[in-house]
Amino acid sequence: MFDLVVKNGRIVDGTGSPWFRADVAIEGGVIAEVGGNLKGEKTIDASGLVVSPGWIDIHMHADHTILGNTRLESYIHQGITTATMGNCGLSMYPLHKHRDELIAYLKPFTSGLRLGWDWDTMDDFIKRVEAVGPGINLTPFVGHGSIRINAMGFDDRPPTDAELRGMKGLLREALGQGAFGMSTGLGYPPGTFTKEDELVELGAVLNEYGGLYSTHMRGGVENLADTIRLGHRAGLPIQISHLGSSCASNPELNKRHGETTLRALDEARLKGLDITADIYPYTAGSSLLSQVIPDWAQEGGVKKMLGRLRDPEVRESIRGEFEGAAGRKGRDLNKVYVTYVKSAANKCFEGMSVAEIAKARGANGVDALCDLLIEEEAEAMNITFWGEQEDVDTLVKHPAVMPCSDGWAHAPYGELGQGKPHPRCYGAFPRYLHTYTVEKGFFTLEEAIRRMTSMPAARLGLQDRGIIKSGMAADLTVFDPARVKDTGTFEDPHCYPEGIPFVIVNGRIVIEKGEHTGVLSGKILRKR
């Protein structure tokens, strides 16, 4: 008699092989047997449903909001049982030197949570999470931006030899504590201040530990060439984050960048570079509202940036730059929507574009943007529409591209129910599955599930997850392929998806008949 048996389901095992009908028996948090007529102390009847490995999100920002709600409800409800954290260069750790500057920069990501910020290392942060218990499994990365800020603040210059040694030491510290690799956020400060030689030096440390280099590239197809060159120079395995937005610096002028991007990827792989990518199934991204401000105005950190934004001459310079770069990502204020602000006075602007806010205030766009950032002390977030669905569809189909959410953990209540976050936080994976198997027929069900399970597991080096077979960790997602879909929208994002009645994490039922059981059975998976 096993602890739990999922009976009568169609097994899509994560390998890409055709589905088959079988029971899955779980004992001690591990898949004990896959076969017929298995008996369990508890059973789940999966008749008419598909049983797959738990879905794995290779690019997500769990660390920014998990201490506000460790259930990670907007993720477990969409079938995700494992996700990464510490992405885009801005992990919540380490916190050593310049900690106040890093905290001020990270605060908008935390959705107004009142955090003690009483940790120093990645290990300290992980222990804070483990003390409460995570709702899903998490694989940590350490952010290059966080390391750089710790070593040298927000200075726009190369590091000194001493500072570079300090950065290497911080990277070794995190990798020694189980980080799976280092992420970069080269699209915004301090990543924009970083030169290739610095990354090559840090890449040598990554190679010592077999770490993965995950990169939010500088915007534009042309910068993919820089990433590929870095990969060859440093000998690094590379994961390109949120591929579409990373290559769409000018969607108005470059509507067909998808094919160009994939051609460059193919050529790099043919030459022996271990490079893959992930993508979210939307044409809009989300980040700090301050990301819209030019990089030069952000040197020195948040406090200095806000001081500059009070200067009429600085605003005039920003206005001239925006007008001279029409159509660039983040410069068309009709496409930049404010999704979160901390003050009650400005909550009325959540969900409005900066252009609409400017009209409501009787101001021009740059003044409205600068005033809002000053009033909120930069604690504001945005959604920016950057691309064309045609490009997303082109990129999604490539065999080296897997899905991601690039979102934050939320819930439809409490502090994490504030604002209008990107709907990907609730529905990226159901949307990927429904859109590209049911609606567009790009993939078989088996291939879509492979890209959501064993493909990211292999990329991360998770040898015990991503496939249904005896001896693997018992992470399972049970869903109805005819009903599974996202329900959240940009106007109303705080909505769980449909068609996922059961989710099991490490052998315990976390979602049962669509409801959260209160079980927190996730683990922090450290790289060995």
BAVO-565339 format. One line per field, with one value per residue (C-alpha): residue number from 1; x, y, z. Coordinates in nm, 2 decimals. Each point is the difference from the previous one (the first is absolute). Layout:
<sites>
pos: [NUM_...]
c1: [X_...]
c2: [Y_...]
c3: [Z_...]
</sites>
This chain:
<sites>
pos: [1_2_3_4_5_6_7_8_9_10_11_12_13_14_15_16_17_18_19_20_21_22_23_24_25_26_27_28_29_30_31_32_33_34_35_36_37_38_39_40_41_42_43_44_45_46_47_48_49_50_51_52_53_54_55_56_57_58_59_60_61_62_63_64_65_66_67_68_69_70_71_72_73_74_75_76_77_78_79_80_81_82_83_84_85_86_87_88_89_90_91_92_93_94_95_96_97_98_99_100_101_102_103_104_105_106_107_108_109_110_111_112_113_114_115_116_117_118_119_120_121_122_123_124_125_126_127_128_129_130_131_132_133_134_135_136_137_138_139_140_141_142_143_144_145_146_147_148_149_150_151_152_153_154_155_156_157_158_159_160_161_162_163_164_165_166_167_168_169_170_171_172_173_174_175_176_177_178_179_180_181_182_183_184_185_186_187_188_189_190_191_192_193_194_195_196_197_198_199_200_201_202_203_204_205_206_207_208_209_210_211_212_213_214_215_216_217_218_219_220_221_222_223_224_225_226_227_228_229_230_231_232_233_234_235_236_237_238_239_240_241_242_243_244_245_246_247_248_249_250_251_252_253_254_255_256_257_258_259_260_261_262_263_264_265_266_267_268_269_270_271_272_273_274_275_276_277_278_279_280_281_282_283_284_285_286_287_288_289_290_291_292_293_294_295_296_297_298_299_300_301_302_303_304_305_306_307_308_309_310_311_312_313_314_315_316_317_318_319_320_321_322_323_324_325_326_327_328_329_330_331_332_333_334_335_336_337_338_339_340_341_342_343_344_345_346_347_348_349_350_351_352_353_354_355_356_357_358_359_360_361_362_363_364_365_366_367_368_369_370_371_372_373_374_375_376_377_378_379_380_381_382_383_384_385_386_387_388_389_390_391_392_393_394_395_396_397_398_399_400_401_402_403_404_405_406_407_408_409_410_411_412_413_414_415_416_417_418_419_420_421_422_423_424_425_426_427_428_429_430_431_432_433_434_435_436_437_438_439_440_441_442_443_444_445_446_447_448_449_450_451_452_453_454_455_456_457_458_459_460_461_462_463_464_465_466_467_468_469_470_471_472_473_474_475_476_477_478_479_480_481_482_483_484_485_486_487_488_489_490_491_492_493_494_495_496_497_498_499_500_501_502_503_504_505_506_507_508_509_510_511_512_513_514_515_516_517_518_519_520_521_522_523_524_525_526_527_528]
c1: [0.00_0.16_-0.04_-0.19_-0.10_-0.11_-0.23_-0.14_0.18_0.16_0.37_0.21_0.33_0.20_0.24_-0.21_-0.10_-0.37_-0.24_-0.10_-0.26_0.13_-0.02_0.28_0.08_0.18_0.19_0.21_-0.02_0.14_-0.17_0.01_-0.17_-0.17_-0.23_-0.35_-0.24_0.21_-0.14_0.05_-0.11_-0.13_-0.09_-0.06_-0.23_0.15_-0.25_-0.03_0.31_0.37_0.27_0.33_0.31_-0.03_0.06_0.34_0.04_0.36_-0.04_-0.20_0.05_-0.12_0.26_-0.15_-0.34_0.02_0.05_-0.34_-0.18_0.21_-0.29_0.09_-0.37_0.00_0.26_-0.11_-0.35_0.14_0.16_0.36_0.17_0.36_0.13_0.32_0.07_0.27_-0.05_0.07_0.31_-0.20_-0.02_-0.10_0.35_0.28_-0.05_0.34_0.15_-0.23_-0.29_-0.22_0.05_-0.09_-0.31_-0.13_0.04_-0.17_-0.29_-0.24_0.03_-0.13_-0.35_0.00_0.09_0.14_0.32_0.27_0.28_0.19_0.21_0.34_0.07_-0.20_0.02_-0.16_-0.28_-0.07_-0.02_-0.26_-0.21_0.06_-0.11_-0.35_0.00_-0.03_-0.31_0.20_0.36_0.25_0.34_0.20_0.22_0.21_-0.04_0.30_-0.16_-0.04_0.37_0.11_-0.20_0.15_0.35_-0.02_-0.35_-0.15_0.32_0.02_0.35_0.20_0.08_0.34_0.21_-0.10_-0.37_0.02_0.16_-0.28_-0.26_0.16_0.00_-0.37_-0.07_0.20_-0.18_-0.34_0.11_0.15_-0.34_-0.18_-0.08_-0.06_0.17_0.02_-0.27_0.06_-0.23_0.19_-0.30_0.00_0.24_0.24_0.01_0.01_0.32_0.17_0.26_0.07_0.34_-0.17_-0.24_0.28_0.18_-0.32_-0.06_0.32_-0.13_-0.33_0.19_0.18_-0.34_-0.17_-0.24_-0.25_0.02_-0.36_-0.03_-0.25_0.19_0.01_-0.29_0.03_0.09_0.34_0.08_-0.05_0.33_0.16_-0.15_0.12_0.35_0.01_-0.10_0.28_0.26_-0.10_-0.10_-0.33_-0.33_-0.25_-0.37_-0.15_-0.29_-0.34_0.13_-0.26_0.03_0.38_0.02_-0.27_0.17_-0.20_-0.31_-0.14_0.31_0.09_-0.32_0.17_0.28_-0.11_0.14_0.33_0.03_-0.06_0.25_0.27_-0.09_0.03_0.33_0.14_-0.12_0.15_0.33_-0.02_-0.14_-0.23_-0.27_-0.37_-0.28_-0.33_-0.31_-0.32_-0.31_-0.09_0.10_0.05_0.25_0.02_0.26_0.09_-0.17_0.35_0.12_-0.17_0.24_0.33_0.30_0.21_-0.26_0.02_0.37_0.07_-0.33_-0.36_0.06_0.23_-0.24_-0.30_0.21_0.08_-0.37_-0.08_0.23_-0.18_0.31_0.02_-0.37_0.06_0.29_-0.22_-0.28_0.25_0.13_-0.36_-0.10_0.32_-0.05_-0.37_-0.11_0.28_-0.09_-0.11_0.00_-0.36_-0.19_-0.33_0.14_0.13_-0.27_0.04_-0.09_0.10_0.06_0.04_-0.19_-0.38_-0.01_0.12_-0.18_-0.25_0.27_0.06_-0.09_0.04_0.27_0.25_-0.15_-0.35_0.13_0.17_-0.34_-0.18_0.26_0.01_0.37_0.23_0.11_0.35_-0.11_-0.28_0.25_0.26_-0.26_-0.14_0.34_0.08_-0.33_0.04_0.37_0.04_-0.22_-0.20_-0.03_-0.10_-0.11_0.14_-0.14_0.30_-0.07_-0.21_-0.18_0.15_0.35_-0.10_-0.15_0.31_0.23_-0.22_0.04_0.38_0.12_0.25_-0.27_-0.21_-0.28_0.04_-0.21_0.25_-0.25_-0.04_-0.20_-0.33_-0.34_-0.35_0.00_0.22_0.31_0.08_-0.35_0.08_0.03_-0.03_0.30_0.07_-0.25_0.30_0.03_-0.32_-0.02_0.32_0.02_-0.37_0.00_0.31_-0.16_-0.34_0.12_0.26_-0.16_-0.38_-0.03_0.29_0.11_0.37_0.08_-0.14_-0.10_0.30_0.24_-0.15_0.03_0.36_0.09_-0.17_0.16_0.30_0.15_0.04_0.09_0.29_0.11_0.01_0.16_-0.30_0.05_-0.29_-0.28_-0.17_-0.09_-0.25_0.18_0.09_0.25_-0.07_-0.13_-0.38_-0.09_-0.31_-0.25_-0.34_-0.19_-0.28_0.16_-0.34_-0.06_0.34_0.04_0.09_-0.28_0.19_0.02_0.20_-0.31_-0.08_0.31_-0.06_-0.18_0.10_0.00_-0.25_0.04_0.26_-0.18_0.30_0.36_0.24_0.33_0.25_-0.27_-0.26_-0.32_0.02_-0.28_-0.30_-0.31_0.13_0.04_0.32_0.03_0.23_0.29_0.34_0.21_0.24_0.38_0.29_0.20_0.36_0.25_0.23]
c2: [0.00_0.33_0.34_0.14_-0.13_0.21_-0.24_-0.03_0.30_0.05_0.01_0.26_-0.08_0.30_-0.17_0.09_-0.37_-0.07_-0.01_-0.32_-0.10_-0.10_0.07_0.19_-0.12_0.23_-0.10_0.22_0.29_-0.20_-0.17_-0.37_-0.17_0.08_-0.28_-0.14_-0.08_0.16_0.05_0.30_0.12_0.30_0.02_0.26_-0.10_0.16_-0.15_0.23_0.19_0.02_-0.07_0.17_0.08_0.32_0.30_0.18_0.38_0.07_0.38_0.15_0.25_-0.19_0.14_0.35_-0.09_-0.34_0.14_0.16_-0.33_-0.32_-0.19_0.16_-0.04_0.16_-0.26_-0.32_0.06_0.01_-0.34_0.12_-0.21_0.13_0.34_0.20_0.31_0.27_0.09_0.30_0.09_0.13_-0.27_0.09_-0.11_0.06_0.30_0.12_0.33_0.27_-0.20_0.31_0.08_-0.36_-0.01_0.33_-0.14_-0.33_0.14_0.05_-0.37_-0.09_0.14_0.21_-0.29_0.11_-0.21_0.01_-0.04_-0.17_-0.24_0.03_-0.31_-0.22_-0.27_0.24_0.09_-0.37_-0.08_0.27_-0.16_-0.35_0.10_0.07_-0.26_0.07_-0.11_-0.11_-0.10_0.28_0.00_0.30_0.22_0.29_0.34_0.16_0.34_-0.07_-0.11_0.31_0.24_-0.17_0.05_0.35_0.14_0.15_0.15_0.01_-0.13_-0.32_-0.15_0.04_-0.31_-0.01_0.05_-0.28_-0.23_0.09_-0.09_-0.33_-0.07_0.07_-0.22_-0.28_0.04_-0.04_-0.29_-0.17_0.03_-0.17_0.26_-0.15_0.28_0.38_0.21_0.34_0.29_0.19_0.19_0.23_0.14_-0.11_-0.26_0.27_0.12_-0.34_-0.08_-0.34_-0.05_0.01_-0.27_-0.22_0.03_-0.10_-0.27_-0.17_-0.03_-0.14_-0.27_-0.10_-0.11_-0.11_0.29_0.12_0.36_0.13_0.34_0.27_0.15_0.36_0.06_-0.06_-0.28_0.15_-0.07_-0.37_0.00_0.14_-0.28_-0.26_0.15_-0.01_-0.36_-0.10_0.22_-0.13_-0.35_0.04_-0.18_0.28_0.03_0.31_0.13_0.10_-0.02_0.22_0.31_-0.04_0.03_0.26_0.34_0.15_-0.19_0.27_-0.01_-0.37_-0.20_-0.30_-0.04_-0.35_-0.17_0.19_-0.10_-0.36_0.00_0.13_-0.26_-0.28_0.12_0.03_-0.35_-0.14_0.15_-0.19_0.27_-0.15_0.27_-0.03_0.24_0.05_0.21_0.11_-0.02_0.37_0.31_0.21_-0.01_0.15_0.15_0.31_0.32_0.16_-0.22_0.24_0.27_0.02_-0.18_0.31_0.15_-0.31_0.00_0.01_-0.17_0.08_0.30_0.18_-0.09_0.16_0.31_0.03_-0.04_0.32_0.20_0.16_-0.02_-0.38_-0.04_0.20_-0.24_-0.30_0.15_0.06_-0.36_-0.14_0.21_-0.09_-0.38_-0.04_-0.35_-0.14_-0.23_0.20_0.33_0.01_0.10_-0.11_-0.36_0.04_-0.09_0.07_-0.32_0.06_0.31_-0.01_0.32_0.01_0.34_-0.15_-0.33_0.15_-0.01_-0.38_-0.15_0.33_0.08_0.28_0.19_-0.03_0.11_0.30_0.10_-0.05_0.22_0.26_-0.05_-0.13_-0.37_0.05_0.23_-0.24_-0.29_0.19_0.13_-0.34_-0.16_0.28_-0.03_-0.37_0.01_-0.22_-0.28_-0.05_-0.27_0.00_-0.22_0.09_-0.13_-0.08_-0.23_-0.18_-0.33_-0.12_0.02_-0.18_-0.28_-0.03_-0.01_-0.24_-0.28_-0.02_-0.33_0.18_0.22_-0.09_0.19_0.23_0.25_0.27_0.09_0.06_-0.22_0.16_-0.09_0.15_0.12_0.19_0.20_-0.21_0.06_0.37_0.17_-0.14_-0.23_-0.17_-0.28_-0.23_-0.03_-0.20_-0.16_-0.02_-0.38_-0.08_0.27_-0.16_-0.34_0.11_0.25_-0.22_-0.35_0.06_0.33_0.01_-0.36_0.08_-0.29_-0.34_-0.02_-0.22_0.25_0.30_-0.19_-0.10_0.37_0.07_-0.28_-0.21_0.27_0.26_-0.27_-0.11_0.36_0.06_-0.34_-0.13_-0.37_-0.11_0.21_0.07_-0.36_-0.25_-0.32_-0.20_0.17_0.35_0.27_-0.01_0.34_-0.05_0.23_-0.15_0.20_-0.01_0.08_0.10_0.26_0.12_0.37_0.33_0.23_0.31_0.31_0.32_0.18_-0.28_-0.21_-0.15_-0.31_-0.36_-0.21_-0.28_-0.36_-0.10_-0.18_-0.17_0.09_-0.21_0.12_-0.25_-0.26_0.22_0.15_0.38_0.07_-0.23_0.05_0.34_0.12_0.05_-0.25_0.21_-0.25_0.16_-0.29_0.18_-0.01_0.23_-0.21_0.09_-0.09_-0.29]
c3: [0.00_-0.12_0.16_-0.30_-0.34_-0.29_-0.20_-0.35_-0.15_-0.34_0.08_-0.20_0.16_-0.10_-0.24_-0.31_-0.05_-0.08_0.30_0.16_0.26_0.35_0.37_0.18_0.35_0.25_0.31_0.23_-0.25_-0.29_-0.29_0.11_-0.30_-0.33_-0.10_0.03_0.28_0.27_0.35_0.22_0.35_-0.20_-0.36_-0.26_-0.29_-0.31_-0.24_-0.31_0.12_-0.09_0.25_-0.07_0.20_0.19_-0.22_0.03_-0.05_-0.09_0.04_0.29_0.28_0.30_0.24_-0.03_0.15_0.16_0.35_-0.03_-0.09_-0.01_-0.16_-0.33_-0.09_-0.34_-0.11_0.17_-0.15_-0.35_0.05_0.07_0.26_-0.05_-0.09_0.00_0.20_0.00_-0.37_-0.22_0.20_0.31_0.27_0.35_0.11_0.08_0.23_0.12_-0.10_-0.17_0.14_0.03_-0.37_-0.10_0.23_-0.14_-0.36_0.09_0.19_-0.30_-0.08_0.35_-0.05_0.32_0.23_0.34_0.01_0.27_-0.25_0.28_-0.21_-0.15_-0.22_-0.23_0.27_0.25_-0.23_-0.08_0.36_0.05_-0.27_0.13_0.35_-0.13_-0.28_-0.37_-0.19_-0.30_-0.07_-0.06_-0.17_0.08_-0.23_0.12_-0.18_-0.16_0.07_0.37_0.01_-0.18_0.22_0.31_-0.14_-0.15_0.02_-0.31_-0.15_-0.38_-0.05_0.00_0.34_0.15_0.05_0.36_-0.08_-0.26_0.26_0.23_-0.26_-0.07_0.37_0.03_-0.30_0.15_0.32_-0.16_-0.23_0.30_0.18_-0.29_-0.26_-0.34_-0.18_-0.05_-0.16_-0.17_-0.06_-0.27_-0.11_0.30_0.26_0.12_-0.27_-0.27_0.15_-0.04_-0.26_-0.15_0.17_0.34_-0.10_-0.14_0.33_0.19_-0.25_0.10_0.35_-0.13_-0.19_0.32_0.14_-0.33_0.03_-0.26_-0.14_-0.02_-0.18_-0.04_-0.30_-0.10_-0.23_-0.37_-0.24_-0.04_0.36_-0.05_-0.18_0.31_0.21_-0.24_-0.01_0.38_0.00_-0.23_0.19_0.35_-0.10_0.18_-0.04_-0.07_0.07_-0.17_0.22_-0.15_-0.35_-0.18_0.22_0.01_-0.37_-0.06_0.05_-0.29_-0.08_-0.23_-0.22_0.04_-0.01_-0.15_0.26_0.09_-0.30_0.03_0.36_-0.07_-0.28_0.24_0.26_-0.25_-0.13_0.36_0.08_-0.31_0.10_0.33_0.24_0.26_-0.02_0.06_0.08_0.17_-0.09_0.15_-0.23_0.01_-0.20_0.32_0.28_0.35_0.22_0.20_-0.12_0.04_-0.28_-0.24_0.12_-0.20_0.15_0.05_0.23_0.23_0.07_0.38_0.09_0.08_0.22_-0.25_-0.28_0.18_0.07_-0.38_-0.09_0.19_-0.23_-0.29_-0.22_0.06_-0.09_-0.32_-0.09_0.07_-0.22_-0.28_0.02_0.00_-0.30_-0.19_0.06_-0.10_0.01_0.22_0.28_0.30_-0.18_-0.14_0.31_-0.15_0.04_0.35_0.26_0.38_0.18_0.36_0.22_0.38_0.09_0.04_-0.17_-0.33_0.00_-0.24_-0.27_0.02_-0.34_-0.18_-0.26_0.08_-0.29_0.16_0.34_-0.16_-0.16_0.33_0.17_-0.27_-0.04_-0.28_0.01_0.14_0.28_0.09_0.01_0.20_0.25_0.05_0.07_0.24_0.19_0.03_0.08_-0.30_0.15_-0.32_-0.26_-0.37_-0.29_-0.33_-0.33_-0.21_-0.29_-0.26_0.05_-0.33_0.15_0.32_-0.20_-0.21_0.30_0.20_-0.26_0.00_0.16_0.23_0.15_0.31_0.18_0.30_0.19_0.10_0.27_0.38_0.24_0.08_0.15_-0.05_0.36_0.25_-0.09_-0.30_-0.14_-0.05_-0.34_-0.34_-0.05_-0.33_-0.06_-0.07_0.38_0.01_-0.35_-0.20_-0.01_-0.05_-0.28_-0.16_0.01_-0.13_-0.26_-0.16_0.02_-0.01_-0.19_-0.24_-0.01_0.00_0.24_0.09_0.36_0.07_-0.15_0.19_0.32_-0.07_-0.04_0.33_0.20_-0.10_-0.23_0.28_0.25_-0.22_-0.06_0.38_0.07_0.21_-0.04_0.21_-0.15_-0.33_-0.09_0.13_0.09_0.31_0.22_-0.11_0.24_0.01_-0.15_-0.22_-0.17_-0.09_-0.25_-0.26_-0.34_-0.14_0.28_0.11_-0.07_0.16_0.11_0.12_-0.22_0.01_0.14_0.25_0.06_0.34_-0.13_0.03_-0.32_-0.08_-0.06_0.26_0.28_0.17_0.06_0.21_0.13_0.15_0.04_0.18_-0.15_0.00_-0.25_0.05_-0.22_-0.09_0.37_0.19_0.29_0.21_-0.05_-0.04_-0.13_-0.23_0.05_-0.08_-0.25_0.04_-0.28_0.11]
</sites>
